[in-house]
Amino acid sequence: MASSSLLWQVKAPDQDHVSYIFGTMHLMGPEFYGYLRLLQPYLQQTTILLLETPLEEGQGLGMSDLQFSNGLSLDLFFRPNQFEKIRKFIAKKYNIDINKMLHFKPLALIQMLQQAENSGKGSIFPEMILHEMASEEGMPVEGLETVEFQFDLLTNTAIEEQIRSLKSFVRNPVAQKKHLAKLTRTYKSQDFPALHKMIRKQSGGIRKTYLFDRNKSMATNLVKYLKEGSVFCAVGAGHLWGGKGMLRLVKQAGFSLDPIHLNASN
């Protein structure tokens, strides 16, 4: 299977219509807007857009879904001097008072800090752009997972793993910035094996739950849609490649996969 592509044409031997699978990054720089628009002709060939979760579903969930529910607070998981270093770092880098966010789970806090860092940089959310494009075509948008399922993942992730992720996030901000830049360069080059290797390593102890198990579940649901009609599916690129990736699982279900190379420099 060729590996230098983020967009794949999917077809079954007994079907005349085609479908597409596209690997996204959940947060992109503004330079990617034109690149996403290159997908519109392929989207127009299909009848439904599939995302990991439909955007509307998240509107019904409140902040309480991201918080500890048993009286715990974030500072209890650190020694006082450790927590003070984290507090000072977040205050200086993000201008956020973590003392007002003690009841948020670590993974939720990391997501909010990442969004805060990129909010002033014109960053775009590809799922929102694709959703807008589908709306322009009058296409329905559905999800391979529910928002409740993704929140359950966060809830059920061992707190020890979440704390490790938060420590890693604040320990070396320069390294984090370099890692994100490298991830973006790798994505632009459409080097799937390298991208998969980076994301797999970054996932650490939660890779089975957050990558492999979800790959299998989403691929199973995607195959059901593929058998019914023509779909455009967009999921995080880290879910697609590898021996347990969605592309291989879809191929094992009897579908052919052909890469379509888009010029990211456009």
C-alpha positions in Angstrom: 0.0 0.0 0.0 1.5 3.4 -1.0 2.0 5.6 1.9 2.5 9.2 0.7 -1.1 10.4 0.7 -3.7 11.7 3.2 -6.7 11.1 0.8 -7.7 7.6 -0.3 -10.3 6.5 -2.8 -12.3 3.5 -1.5 -14.2 1.1 -3.7 -15.8 -2.4 -3.4 -15.6 -4.8 -6.3 -19.4 -5.1 -6.5 -20.0 -1.3 -6.3 -20.1 1.4 -9.0 -19.8 4.4 -6.6 -16.6 5.5 -4.8 -15.9 6.8 -1.3 -13.0 8.6 0.2 -11.1 8.6 3.5 -9.1 11.6 4.5 -6.7 11.9 7.4 -6.8 15.2 9.3 -5.0 17.0 12.1 -7.6 18.3 14.6 -6.0 21.7 14.7 -4.3 23.3 11.7 -2.6 26.5 10.8 -4.4 29.0 8.6 -2.2 28.0 5.6 -4.1 24.7 5.4 -7.5 26.4 4.6 -6.8 26.3 0.8 -5.6 22.7 1.1 -8.9 21.6 2.7 -10.8 23.3 -0.1 -9.0 21.0 -2.6 -11.2 18.3 -1.0 -14.5 19.8 -2.2 -14.6 18.0 -5.6 -14.2 14.7 -3.9 -16.7 15.5 -1.2 -19.2 16.4 -4.0 -19.0 12.9 -5.4 -20.4 11.4 -2.2 -23.7 11.6 -0.3 -22.7 11.9 3.3 -19.8 13.3 5.4 -18.6 11.1 8.3 -16.5 12.7 11.1 -15.2 11.1 14.3 -18.2 12.8 16.0 -20.8 15.1 14.6 -20.1 18.7 15.8 -23.7 19.3 17.0 -23.5 16.5 19.5 -21.0 18.3 21.7 -23.3 21.2 22.3 -25.3 19.3 24.8 -22.4 18.5 27.1 -21.4 20.9 29.8 -18.2 21.6 31.6 -19.2 19.2 34.3 -18.4 16.4 31.9 -14.8 17.4 32.0 -14.4 17.7 35.7 -13.7 15.4 38.6 -17.0 14.2 40.1 -15.8 12.8 43.4 -14.5 15.8 45.2 -11.0 15.5 43.9 -9.0 18.4 42.7 -5.9 18.6 40.5 -3.5 19.9 43.2 -4.0 16.7 45.2 -2.0 14.7 42.7 1.2 16.8 43.1 3.7 17.7 45.8 3.2 21.4 46.7 6.5 22.5 45.1 5.6 20.5 41.9 2.2 22.1 41.7 3.6 25.6 42.3 5.9 25.1 39.3 3.0 24.1 37.1 0.9 27.0 38.3 3.7 29.5 37.5 4.3 28.0 34.1 0.7 28.1 33.1 0.2 31.6 34.4 3.2 32.9 32.5 2.7 31.1 29.2 -1.1 31.1 29.0 -2.1 33.9 31.3 -4.4 31.4 33.0 -4.9 30.9 36.8 -4.9 27.2 37.3 -6.3 27.6 40.8 -9.6 28.4 39.1 -9.4 25.1 37.1 -8.5 22.6 39.9 -11.6 20.5 39.3 -10.8 19.8 35.6 -9.2 16.5 34.7 -5.7 16.7 33.4 -6.4 15.7 29.8 -9.2 18.2 29.6 -6.9 20.9 31.0 -4.3 20.0 28.3 -6.9 20.4 25.6 -8.0 23.8 26.9 -4.4 25.0 27.1 -3.6 23.9 23.6 -6.7 25.7 22.3 -5.7 28.8 24.3 -2.2 28.8 22.8 -3.5 28.5 19.2 -6.6 30.7 19.4 -4.7 33.9 18.6 -2.8 32.4 15.7 -5.7 32.0 13.2 -5.7 28.3 13.7 -8.5 26.4 12.0 -10.5 23.2 12.9 -10.6 21.0 9.8 -13.8 19.3 11.0 -15.6 22.6 11.1 -14.4 23.5 7.6 -15.5 20.1 6.2 -18.8 20.5 8.0 -19.3 23.9 6.3 -18.4 22.4 2.9 -20.9 19.6 3.5 -23.6 22.1 4.5 -22.9 24.0 1.2 -23.7 20.8 -0.7 -26.8 20.0 1.4 -25.1 16.8 2.7 -25.9 15.2 6.0 -23.1 14.9 8.6 -22.8 11.9 10.9 -20.2 10.5 13.3 -18.4 7.2 13.7 -18.4 7.8 17.4 -20.6 9.7 19.8 -19.3 12.6 21.9 -20.5 10.7 25.0 -18.1 7.9 24.0 -15.2 10.2 23.7 -16.0 11.8 27.1 -16.2 8.3 28.6 -12.7 7.7 27.2 -11.4 10.7 29.1 -13.3 9.6 32.2 -12.0 6.1 32.1 -8.4 6.9 31.4 -6.3 6.1 34.5 -5.6 9.3 36.4 -1.9 8.3 36.6 -1.7 8.4 32.8 -3.4 11.8 32.7 -1.0 13.2 35.3 1.9 11.9 33.3 0.6 13.6 30.2 0.2 16.9 32.0 3.7 16.7 33.5 5.1 16.0 30.1 3.1 18.8 28.6 4.5 21.5 31.0 8.0 20.0 31.6 9.6 21.2 28.4 7.5 23.7 26.4 10.3 24.2 23.8 10.4 20.5 23.1 6.6 20.5 22.8 6.7 23.3 20.3 9.4 21.6 18.2 7.4 18.4 18.3 4.2 20.1 17.0 6.3 21.8 14.3 7.8 18.5 13.2 4.3 16.8 13.3 3.0 19.6 11.0 5.9 19.2 8.6 5.4 15.5 8.5 1.7 15.9 7.9 2.4 18.4 5.0 4.8 15.9 3.4 2.0 13.2 3.7 4.5 10.7 5.1 2.0 8.4 6.8 4.5 5.9 8.3 6.5 8.7 10.0 3.4 10.4 11.2 2.0 7.2 12.6 5.2 6.5 14.4 5.2 10.0 16.0 1.6 9.8 17.1 2.0 6.2 18.4 5.0 7.2 20.5 3.2 10.4 21.8 0.2 8.3 22.9 2.3 6.3 25.3 0.4 4.1 27.7 -3.0 5.2 26.4 -2.3 4.1 22.8 -4.4 0.9 23.0 -7.5 2.7 24.2 -7.1 6.0 22.3 -5.8 4.5 19.0 -6.1 0.8 18.5 -9.4 0.1 20.1 -11.0 3.2 18.5 -9.5 2.3 15.1 -11.3 -1.1 15.2 -14.6 0.4 16.4 -14.5 3.3 13.8 -13.5 1.0 11.0 -16.3 -1.4 11.8 -18.8 1.5 11.7 -17.2 2.9 8.5 -17.6 -0.4 6.7 -21.3 -0.4 7.4 -21.6 3.0 5.7 -19.4 2.0 2.8 -21.7 -0.9 2.1 -24.7 1.3 2.0 -23.5 4.1 -0.3 -20.9 6.7 -1.2 -19.3 8.5 1.8 -16.5 11.0 2.6 -14.9 10.1 5.9 -12.5 12.4 7.7 -10.7 11.2 10.9 -7.5 12.0 12.6 -4.5 10.9 10.5 -3.1 8.9 13.4 -6.0 6.5 13.1 -5.4 5.5 9.5 -1.9 3.9 9.2 -0.2 0.9 10.7 -1.0 -2.8 11.2 -4.0 -1.8 13.4 -5.0 1.3 11.4 -8.3 1.9 9.8 -7.0 1.7 6.2 -5.8 -1.9 6.7 -9.0 -2.8 8.5 -11.1 -1.4 5.7 -9.0 -3.3 3.1 -9.4 -6.5 5.1 -13.2 -6.0 4.8 -12.9 -6.4 1.0 -12.5 -2.8 -0.2 -9.7 -1.5 -2.5 -7.8 1.6 -1.5 -6.0 3.9 -3.9 -4.1 7.0 -2.8 -4.8 10.4 -4.2 -2.0 12.9 -3.8 -3.0 16.5 -3.1 -0.5 19.2 -3.4 -0.3 20.7 0.1 1.7 23.7 -1.1 -1.4 24.8 -3.0 
